[in-house]
Amino acid sequence: SQIPSRVSGTAVALESVAPASVSPNSSNVPVVHFAMATNQPDIVLKSLRFDQTGTLKDADIKAIKLYLDNGDESFNGVTDILLSSSQLKGDVCEFKLEQPIISRVQSFFVTVDISASIVGTVSFLFNEESFGTTDIVGVTGQYPFSSAPVNISAATVPAPALASRPDIPSGEHGIGEGAPEKPSVKPNEEAVPPERDDIM
């Protein structure tokens, strides 16, 4: 969304990249993808806090991780940079950070590690107090934001490994040198079943 002139110019755009379902004991399942940028100097993301609104309990989620995208605009647990790992406490996750926010749009991913032998759903809720930065005015975004629920069940397809970057368009009071490219999700290749003769 365009940054209004009355705010300082730190903005976030969030999108859900959650797969519809995953198996128990899955790791690095991407749930939320967000992009941040600012036109103010010396802005630092100090904390990130959000609620878990699905049916899983704290102990059902082994870890929640925050990654900084390496620049290819898709999630990869090997090549992206792990900034922090946390756990739920009373259905709340919080990261303590020292991440600079700059004029160039940076992408981040929130992922989860699921415990074994559990079923239920995972979903994250962000509000206007979720992003704690050194910008005293706050972070402009469309709140509240809730990710699509991830269903954890025994018979599911694997989680996709790729996700796109949210778009923060620039305008009169926008950020960066121009509007970033629109998000593009690279589809996973589907397995083609081998040909066989029909059974008479």
Phi and psi in degrees as a GROMACS rama.xvg file:
@    title "Ramachandran Plot"
@    xaxis  label "Phi"
@    yaxis  label "Psi"
@TYPE xy
-68.6481  141.13  GLN-2
-82.3621  121.155  ILE-3
-64.3847  153.386  PRO-4
-67.3029  -22.7908  SER-5
-78.7969  -9.27918  ARG-6
-104.04  165.214  VAL-7
-72.2928  -30.5689  SER-8
119.999  17.8963  GLY-9
-99.1956  126.608  THR-10
-135.156  154.916  ALA-11
-135.696  144.397  VAL-12
-126.084  127.152  ALA-13
-112.561  149.69  LEU-14
-148.77  151.957  GLU-15
-86.8121  131.045  SER-16
-121.378  21.1515  VAL-17
-71.732  133.661  ALA-18
-69.282  157.932  PRO-19
-63.7923  -36.518  ALA-20
-156.914  153.076  SER-21
-141.113  166.784  VAL-22
-87.0223  154.564  SER-23
-56.1991  152.573  PRO-24
70.6501  18.4359  ASN-25
-78.01  148.331  SER-26
-122.422  151.055  SER-27
52.1847  47.4244  ASN-28
-81.2485  114.197  VAL-29
-69.2028  130.729  PRO-30
-116.721  -45.9827  VAL-31
-130.093  142.141  VAL-32
-126.338  128.584  HIS-33
-137.843  152.393  PHE-34
-120.105  139.706  ALA-35
-131.675  149.775  MET-36
-161.115  165.3  ALA-37
-148.973  156.029  THR-38
-111.565  19.9439  ASN-39
-109.828  151.595  GLN-40
-81.1558  151.205  PRO-41
57.2969  43.2735  ASP-42
-92.7472  132.815  ILE-43
-128.633  132.629  VAL-44
-81.391  110.484  LEU-45
-93.0767  -28.8419  LYS-46
-155.577  156.091  SER-47
-137.111  125.439  LEU-48
-137.304  132.891  ARG-49
-154.322  165.583  PHE-50
-100.539  149.644  ASP-51
-99.9995  116.15  GLN-52
-109.221  5.28521  THR-53
-79.5527  -171.948  GLY-54
-87.8222  -12.2365  THR-55
-68.7074  148.232  LEU-56
-89.5419  169.268  LYS-57
-52.7071  -45.4609  ASP-58
-70.9817  -15.5886  ALA-59
-75.7524  -18.6336  ASP-60
-109.664  112.077  ILE-61
-68.8764  -37.7852  LYS-62
-160.22  150.087  ALA-63
-121.088  129.002  ILE-64
-121.951  148.934  LYS-65
-116.92  123.385  LEU-66
-115.499  146.091  TYR-67
-98.608  126.017  LEU-68
-63.5853  142.607  ASP-69
-81.0191  1.49332  ASN-70
112.693  -8.13733  GLY-71
-91.1235  1.84837  ASP-72
64.5561  25.9275  GLU-73
-144.682  148.077  SER-74
-78.1941  133.283  PHE-75
-146.832  115.292  ASN-76
-65.6269  -13.4549  GLY-77
-92.2598  -45.5322  VAL-78
-94.1813  -22.2228  THR-79
-75.7084  161.82  ASP-80
-97.1316  119.372  ILE-81
-75.5584  114.365  LEU-82
-87.9044  -38.0512  LEU-83
-165.386  155.524  SER-84
-130.051  139.946  SER-85
-142.791  176.495  SER-86
-133.728  158.016  GLN-87
-71.8117  141.372  LEU-88
-134.886  105.726  LYS-89
63.8744  41.1349  GLY-90
64.4306  21.7336  ASP-91
-124.671  134.969  VAL-92
-114.285  137.345  CYS-93
-139.988  133.225  GLU-94
-110.419  137.031  PHE-95
-100.456  125.449  LYS-96
-134.761  168.086  LEU-97
-141.221  57.2172  GLU-98
-100.012  114.204  GLN-99
-62.7922  138.229  PRO-100
-109.862  127.764  ILE-101
-121.421  -178.863  ILE-102
-71.3758  -29.1181  SER-103
-76.7449  137.505  ARG-104
-67.0753  126.889  VAL-105
-111.864  141.675  GLN-106
-104.832  144.524  SER-107
-133.773  152.409  PHE-108
-128.792  138.751  PHE-109
-108.067  123.771  VAL-110
-123.628  165.561  THR-111
-130.716  149.253  VAL-112
-109.819  123.614  ASP-113
-98.8638  140.494  ILE-114
-70.927  163.991  SER-115
-81.1538  157.146  ALA-116
58.0908  40.0587  SER-117
-132.003  155.351  ILE-118
-133.26  152.862  VAL-119
150.738  -158.106  GLY-120
-131.485  154.155  THR-121
-125.278  132.524  VAL-122
-153.389  144.245  SER-123
-116.086  140.596  PHE-124
-119.498  124.371  LEU-125
-111.875  145.584  PHE-126
-132.668  -172.666  ASN-127
-66.8443  -12.9436  GLU-128
-102.259  5.53131  GLU-129
-69.1583  -35.1789  SER-130
-103.211  106.073  PHE-131
-94.079  110.653  GLY-132
-125.899  174.543  THR-133
-80.7193  -1.16787  THR-134
-78.4131  109.9  ASP-135
-67.4889  -18.8087  ILE-136
-78.0997  -27.0477  VAL-137
110.064  -172.46  GLY-138
-117.239  122.143  VAL-139
-74.3978  132.578  THR-140
-169.191  172.198  GLY-141
-95.3224  100.087  GLN-142
-112.559  155.825  TYR-143
-73.0435  155.269  PRO-144
-121.197  128.813  PHE-145
-123.023  130.763  SER-146
-75.8902  156.199  SER-147
-64.5157  141.728  ALA-148
-69.3318  140.122  PRO-149
-99.0789  123.453  VAL-150
-91.0137  126.086  ASN-151
-102.108  115.67  ILE-152
-145.817  164.999  SER-153
-67.9257  -35.7689  ALA-154
-113.253  93.9307  ALA-155
-139.832  167.734  THR-156
-89.3259  155.57  VAL-157
-62.3929  153.092  PRO-158
-69.6005  142.094  ALA-159
-67.0841  148.844  PRO-160
-96.3507  -8.32691  ALA-161
-116.788  145.773  LEU-162
-149.36  158.62  ALA-163
-100.142  170.282  SER-164
-93.8506  131.898  ARG-165
-62.5719  154.449  PRO-166
-98.6013  127.674  ASP-167
-114.251  91.915  ILE-168
-62.7503  149.301  PRO-169
-99.2919  149.964  SER-170
-143.11  -148.637  GLY-171
-58.851  -37.542  GLU-172
-118.651  31.0768  HIS-173
-77.7343  -169.768  GLY-174
-128.724  156.658  ILE-175
79.2322  -172.45  GLY-176
-89.9745  -7.27758  GLU-177
171.971  173.493  GLY-178
-67.9871  130.304  ALA-179
-64.323  160.592  PRO-180
-62.7331  151.052  GLU-181
-65.4781  149.206  LYS-182
-58.6087  141.563  PRO-183
-133.773  119.421  SER-184
-96.2661  123.588  VAL-185
-81.2868  117.293  LYS-186
-68.2436  143.971  PRO-187
-71.6158  143.286  ASN-188
-71.6105  135.905  GLU-189
-91.1623  139.755  GLU-190
-68.6657  136.777  ALA-191
-99.5117  118.25  VAL-192
-64.218  144.336  PRO-193
-65.7947  148.36  PRO-194
-73.3372  147.763  GLU-195
-148.95  156.628  ARG-196
-72.2773  143.234  ASP-197
-64.012  144.122  ASP-198
-83.9484  121.189  ILE-199
